[in-house]
């Protein structure tokens, strides 16, 4: 049996960049709200607020700050157009009436 040789240290090398794994969420509250940056991927997480599984987009803005976007129902087809590393913009453009009584948010997608 071969044991792995992993070096453990309490010192972080100088010049290492800390990665924020709990990136802040972008919330599209008002019509016209938008985001421009890079798509890093998506993952399923259990919502702390609702306790249900949801898709979370991992994104980076144009200056390199990481954010998360909670996928809305109207965004599923948009995600299918995104590939890892692609530059994109998304904008909340209107509320659309639904059969359930609550309107859903409509988004426009721009690819660069």
N, C-alpha and C positions, 0 to 999 in steps of 0.2 A: 504494500500500500504506500502510495506516495503522498506525503503531506504537503499541502500548499505552503509556500513561503511568502507570507504577506507581512510587510513592514508596517507596524503600527507606531504612530507618533502623536504627541500632543502638540507639536509645532506645525503651524501652517506656513508653508514656504512664502517668502516675500514675493509680491507680484501676483499672487493667486487672486482671482476675481470671485467674490462671493456670489452665489446664485440664489436668487430669491425664489424659493419653491412655493411660497404662499403669496403669489402675485395678486395685486388688487383686481377686483372685478370692474369691468366697464358696464355701466347700466345705461341703456338707451331710454331715457325718461321722456324727452321732449322731441317732437317731430323736428327733424333737421340734425339731431345728434348723429355724429359719425365717428368712424375710426379709420385711420390710414396707417398701414404698417405691413408686417410680414406674418404669414400663417406658419406656426411651428408644429401644429398637429392638434388632435383632439383626443379626449379620453373620457371615460365614464367615471363619474364620482357620485357618491350619495350626498344629496343636499343636506347641509347642516340645518337649514331653515325648514325644509319640508320633509326630510327623511326619505325622499324618493331618488332613484337613480336618474341622472341627467348627463347630457353630453356637455363637456366644457371645452371651449376652444382655447388653446394656448397661443398667444400672439405677442409680437414685439413691435413697439411703435418705431417711428423713423429715427429716434435718437437712441434706441437700444433698451428701453425700459420694457420689462415683461409685464403682461396683463393677462387676465382670463376673461372670457365672455361666456356667459351661460346661454346655451343654444335655445332659442325660441322655436316653436313649431314651424314658423315660416322660414326659418333659417336652415332647415334640414337639406333642402335642395341646393341652397347656396353652398353648403359645406362640400357637397359632391363635386363642385366646380373647383375647389381649392386643393392644391397639392402643397406638400411641405416645402417651405422656403419661398413661396410665391408672394409677390407684393400685391396687395389688394386694398381696397377701401370699401366700407359698408356704411350705408346711411339709412336711418329710420325715416321713411318718407310719408307714411300716413297710417291712420287707424282704419281697419276694414271691419264692418259689422259681421258678426258671426251668428250662427243658429243658437249658440249657447248663451247669448245675451251680452257677453263681454267681447268688445272688439279685439282683433288681433293686430299685431304690429306688422306692417309691410316694410321690407327692406330692399334697397337697390344695391347691387354688387358691381364693383369696378375692378377689373384686372389690369395690371401693368406689365 
